[in-house]
Amino acid sequence: MSGEPTDEIGYASALEELQGILSELEAESVDVDLLAARVERADGLIRLCRDRLETARLKVEQVVDALDDA
């Protein structure tokens, strides 16, 4: 997969990469030598996705609150 730093990719790309990693891990012929690296990459991507979702949630709440105050 991509070795791109997680903070430089978007949510959709991170999710797509996570799905690819999951497919690799579910395969019968998992490369044990790459297993730890794939799991670490997945961890970073999951954290990125959670952060992006939380940021989006907060922005939506701000917009809704502003509309309620208007």
VEXDREN-2710 file (C-alpha; in Angstrom, 1 decimal):
% VEXDREN-2710
k/r/px/py/pz
1/MET/0.0/0.0/0.0
2/SER/1.0/3.6/0.2
3/GLY/3.7/4.7/2.5
4/GLU/2.3/8.2/2.5
5/PRO/2.1/9.9/5.9
6/THR/-1.4/9.6/7.2
7/ASP/-1.8/13.4/7.7
8/GLU/-1.3/13.9/4.0
9/ILE/-4.2/11.8/2.8
10/GLY/-7.9/12.3/2.8
11/TYR/-10.6/10.3/4.6
12/ALA/-11.7/8.5/1.5
13/SER/-8.2/7.5/0.6
14/ALA/-7.5/6.3/4.1
15/LEU/-10.6/4.2/4.2
16/GLU/-9.8/2.7/0.8
17/GLU/-6.3/1.8/2.1
18/LEU/-7.7/0.3/5.2
19/GLN/-10.0/-1.9/3.2
20/GLY/-7.0/-3.1/1.2
21/ILE/-5.0/-3.8/4.4
22/LEU/-8.0/-5.8/5.7
23/SER/-8.2/-7.8/2.5
24/GLU/-4.5/-8.6/2.9
25/LEU/-4.9/-9.7/6.5
26/GLU/-7.9/-11.9/5.7
27/ALA/-6.0/-13.7/2.9
28/GLU/-4.9/-17.2/3.6
29/SER/-1.3/-16.4/2.6
30/VAL/-0.6/-13.4/4.9
31/ASP/3.0/-12.3/4.6
32/VAL/4.1/-12.6/8.3
33/ASP/7.1/-10.3/7.6
34/LEU/4.8/-7.5/6.7
35/LEU/2.1/-8.2/9.3
36/ALA/3.3/-5.8/12.0
37/ALA/3.9/-3.0/9.5
38/ARG/0.4/-3.4/8.0
39/VAL/-1.2/-3.4/11.5
40/GLU/0.8/-0.3/12.4
41/ARG/-0.3/1.5/9.2
42/ALA/-3.9/0.5/9.8
43/ASP/-3.7/1.9/13.3
44/GLY/-2.5/5.3/12.0
45/LEU/-5.2/5.3/9.3
46/ILE/-8.0/4.4/11.8
47/ARG/-6.8/7.3/14.1
48/LEU/-6.8/9.7/11.1
49/CYS/-10.4/8.6/10.1
50/ARG/-11.6/9.1/13.7
51/ASP/-10.0/12.5/13.9
52/ARG/-11.5/13.6/10.6
53/LEU/-14.9/12.3/11.6
54/GLU/-14.7/14.1/15.0
55/THR/-13.6/17.4/13.3
56/ALA/-16.5/17.1/10.8
57/ARG/-19.0/16.4/13.7
58/LEU/-17.8/19.5/15.5
59/LYS/-18.1/21.7/12.4
60/VAL/-21.6/20.4/11.7
61/GLU/-22.6/21.1/15.3
62/GLN/-21.2/24.7/15.0
63/VAL/-23.2/25.3/11.8
64/VAL/-26.4/23.9/13.3
65/ASP/-25.9/26.0/16.5
66/ALA/-25.4/29.1/14.3
67/LEU/-28.6/28.4/12.4
68/ASP/-30.5/27.9/15.6
69/ASP/-29.2/31.3/16.9
70/ALA/-30.1/33.1/13.7
END
